[in-house]
């Protein structure tokens, strides 16, 4: 199952170290899931993780860079999407459509405490 993950989910996982991280690690650890990215998305992940305002430690930055390197599949995106509501989301939608992804994970709103992983 192919999944595209929005940068906000990744940042929440790296910064909060709670439920969003559990979801990403679940995806990474289960081979039936494939985390899909484009070059543009991967560059955005790395750029945002390294923003000084997040003040992530070198250890955490290295850990997430390694996870991204090992756990993502980069594809070429063969379409452009006009998404006026939030132009920053267009690259994620285009990637999901190009990969024929099953899910585009934009935010984590549910409580995962009661789910038995």
C-alpha positions in Angstrom: 0.0 0.0 0.0 1.5 3.3 -1.1 1.4 6.2 1.3 2.4 9.9 0.8 3.1 11.7 4.1 2.8 15.5 4.4 5.7 17.4 6.0 3.6 18.5 9.0 3.2 14.9 10.0 6.9 14.3 9.8 7.7 17.4 11.7 5.2 16.4 14.4 6.9 13.0 14.6 10.4 14.5 15.0 9.4 17.3 17.3 6.8 15.7 19.5 8.1 12.2 19.6 4.6 10.7 20.2 1.7 9.6 18.2 2.8 10.9 14.8 6.1 9.1 15.3 4.3 5.9 16.2 2.3 6.1 12.9 5.4 6.8 10.8 7.4 4.0 12.5 4.5 1.7 12.0 4.5 2.4 8.3 8.3 2.0 8.1 8.3 -1.3 10.0 5.5 -3.0 8.0 6.6 -4.0 4.5 3.0 -3.9 3.2 3.4 -0.1 3.3 5.5 1.9 0.9 6.3 5.5 1.9 6.4 7.4 -1.4 8.2 10.8 -2.0 9.2 12.9 -4.9 12.6 14.8 -4.9 10.7 18.0 -4.1 9.0 16.4 -1.1 12.2 14.8 0.2 14.0 18.2 -0.1 11.2 19.9 1.8 11.4 17.3 4.6 15.1 17.8 5.0 14.9 21.6 4.8 12.1 21.9 7.3 13.7 19.4 9.7 16.8 21.6 9.7 15.0 24.9 10.5 16.6 26.6 13.5 13.1 27.3 15.0 12.6 23.6 15.7 16.0 23.3 17.4 16.2 19.6 16.8 19.3 17.9 18.1 22.0 16.7 15.7 21.1 13.1 16.8 17.4 13.5 16.0 18.3 15.2 12.6 20.6 12.3 11.7 18.1 9.7 12.8 15.3 11.2 10.6 17.7 11.7 7.7 18.6 8.0 7.9 15.0 7.0 8.2 14.1 9.0 5.1 17.1 7.6 3.2 16.3 4.0 4.0 12.5 4.0 4.2 11.2 6.1 1.4 10.7 5.4 -2.3 11.4 8.3 -4.6 9.3 8.6 -7.7 9.2 10.9 -10.6 6.0 13.0 -10.6 4.5 13.2 -14.1 1.7 15.8 -13.4 1.1 19.2 -12.1 -1.8 19.9 -9.8 -3.5 23.3 -9.3 -4.7 23.3 -5.7 -5.5 27.0 -4.9 -6.8 26.2 -1.4 -3.2 25.5 -0.3 -0.6 25.6 -3.0 2.0 23.9 -0.7 -0.2 20.8 -0.7 -0.1 20.5 -4.5 3.2 18.6 -4.6 1.8 16.0 -2.2 -1.4 15.5 -4.2 0.6 15.3 -7.5 2.9 12.7 -5.9 0.0 10.6 -4.5 -1.7 10.6 -7.9 1.5 9.8 -9.8 2.2 6.9 -7.5 -1.4 5.8 -7.4 -1.1 6.0 -3.6 -3.7 4.5 -1.3 -3.3 7.3 1.3 -2.2 10.9 1.6 -1.5 11.3 5.3 -1.9 15.0 6.1 -2.5 15.1 9.8 -3.1 12.8 12.7 -6.3 13.6 14.5 -7.3 10.4 16.2 -6.1 9.0 19.5 -3.9 6.0 18.9 -3.7 5.0 22.6 -6.4 2.4 22.2 -5.1 0.8 19.0 -3.3 -2.4 19.5 -0.2 -2.2 17.2 
